[in-house]
Amino acid sequence: MEQKTIRPQSFVGVVVKAAMKDTATVKVDRYVKNAKYKKYLVRSKKFLAHDPGNTAQVGDTVTIVATRPISKLKRFAIDPTKTVSGGANI
């Protein structure tokens, strides 16, 4: 019998805050269709993600991957191979 590998849950989002040590706040958008009006709405959720070395900056598009619990609220880690730099213009 063939064993199937389980891939961890992953999302693509934008870094909205990177002021904490080894942590970044990532906003993930998803589109939901309204049943009555057939209109698509944007629903957002923020996740705390582990960022070793504080490499992510505000405005970067990153992929976060589910991992073991790192702290009370951190359950994701930023995948360094799938990061698109697009820092905010200040």
CORHUZI-V291319 format. One record per residue. N is the residue number from 1. RES is the residue in one letter. SS is DSSP state (A for helix, B for strand, O for the rest). OMEGA is omega in degrees with one decimal (* if undefined). Layout:
n: {N:N}
res: {RES:RES}
ss: {SS:SS}
omega: {OMEGA:OMEGA}
//
This chain:
n: {1:2:3:4:5:6:7:8:9:10:11:12:13:14:15:16:17:18:19:20:21:22:23:24:25:26:27:28:29:30:31:32:33:34:35:36:37:38:39:40:41:42:43:44:45:46:47:48:49:50:51:52:53:54:55:56:57:58:59:60:61:62:63:64:65:66:67:68:69:70:71:72:73:74:75:76:77:78:79:80:81:82:83:84:85:86:87:88:89:90}
res: {M:E:Q:K:T:I:R:P:Q:S:F:V:G:V:V:V:K:A:A:M:K:D:T:A:T:V:K:V:D:R:Y:V:K:N:A:K:Y:K:K:Y:L:V:R:S:K:K:F:L:A:H:D:P:G:N:T:A:Q:V:G:D:T:V:T:I:V:A:T:R:P:I:S:K:L:K:R:F:A:I:D:P:T:K:T:V:S:G:G:A:N:I}
ss: {O:O:O:O:O:O:O:O:O:B:B:B:B:B:B:B:B:B:B:B:O:O:B:B:B:B:B:B:B:B:B:B:B:O:O:O:O:O:O:B:B:B:B:B:B:B:B:B:B:B:O:O:O:O:O:O:O:O:O:O:B:B:B:B:B:B:O:O:O:O:O:O:O:O:O:B:B:B:O:A:A:A:O:B:O:O:O:O:O:O}
omega: {-176.2:178.1:178.4:177.1:-179.5:177.7:178.4:179.0:-180.0:179.0:173.5:-178.2:-177.6:178.0:180.0:178.7:179.9:-174.9:-177.3:-179.6:177.8:-179.2:174.3:175.4:-176.0:178.6:-178.8:179.0:172.5:-176.7:-178.2:-179.4:175.9:-174.4:-175.6:-173.2:178.3:-179.9:179.2:179.2:178.4:175.2:-176.0:174.4:179.4:177.8:170.4:-176.7:178.5:-178.0:-177.9:180.0:179.6:-177.4:-177.6:177.2:-180.0:179.9:179.0:173.1:-174.2:172.0:177.7:-175.5:178.9:-179.2:176.9:178.1:-179.0:175.0:-177.2:-176.1:-177.2:178.2:-177.9:175.4:179.2:178.1:-175.3:-178.3:-176.7:179.8:176.9:-179.3:178.2:-173.3:-178.5:176.3:-178.7:*}
//
